[in-house]
Amino acid sequence: MLGIACVVGAATLFILQDATIKWLSGEYPLHEIILVRATSAVAVTLCAMRLEGGLRLWRTRRIGLHLARSTLLVTANSTIFLGLAAMSIAEVTSIFFIAPVLITALTALVLREPVGLRGWGAVCVGLAGVVLMLRPGEGTLRLVALFPLAAACCYAVMQILTRRLGTTERASTISFYAQAGFLVASVSMGLVAGDGRFAPDDNLSFAFLLRAWTVPSTADGVLFLGIGALNGVAGYLMSQGYRVSVPAVLAPFEYVALPMSVFWGVLFFGHWPDAVTYAGMALVCGSGLYVLNHERMRRRDG
């Protein structure tokens, strides 16, 4: 129950963060937002670290796994935000939610934890839902949709690493190295492209990635800091959830982000999903809920 509560809370906060970043994506570059977000998120993480045993927890003997996880997380975040710049929150979130389906598959293939034939059937249904939302034949949207799809693949592998790290590392330690990865990546990107010389005029996603740094207004500055606080708390909760529980059980609970993405998309941007998106969301969500129910029955009978 602790793992489930952590994942539900994290998913809800992440969607609110995504909506705020989409709101800012028309004026500020991605690496500037990520730098401010990571700085404030590190502060939140250090507070959590003190509560869990002190700042000494930043020390680790598994630095290689931390670096691999941080790289996957930075890549997942970057690609999903590139998708958000050109797509609705509901579309991006729906396509991204192949990730919990992939986590269920990787749980069996990598962690050797049983999923079962029915579980694999649910994985196939979830994949069908994602293919539906990719809209084969609609070239422009299909190319843009590759961003959240790439994010989902990176995220799924990252959570398997989280499960491995969780056997020896605290959630605050895992979160600390993740935010440190964001700091390094955003500073490096700012040094290379912070003057905006590589920014295109005709592509929303890459303009968001390569736009010149801009001093934010007071109101936007508050939003920047709020994004960092949301990310710090959500990152800690997600790390804690996957540290203490089985990924195949937790993954379906991330689907709370689907209705939240529709809500924030309508409230902030007036984006109502169409029938195809709703159908794909239903398949993905239904497959995840089936996996959850099947896992509960298997554990009860076992």
Buried (B, 14 or more C-beta within 10 A) or exposed (E): EEBBEBBBBBBBBBBBBBBBBBBBBEEBBBBBBBBBBBBBBBEBBBEBBEEBEEEEBBEBEBEEBBEBBBBBBBBBBBBBBBBBBBBBBBBBBBBBBBBBBBBBBBBBEBBEBEBBEBBEBBBEBBBEBBBBBBBEEEEEBEEBBBBBBBBBBBBBBBBBBBBBBBEEBBBBBBBBBBBBBBBEBBBEBBEEBBEEEEBEEEBBBBBBBBBBBEEBEEEBEEBBBBBBBBBBBBBBBBBBBBBEBBBBBBBBBBBBBBBBBBBBBBEEBEBEBEEBBBBBBBBBBBBBBBBBEBBEEBEEEE
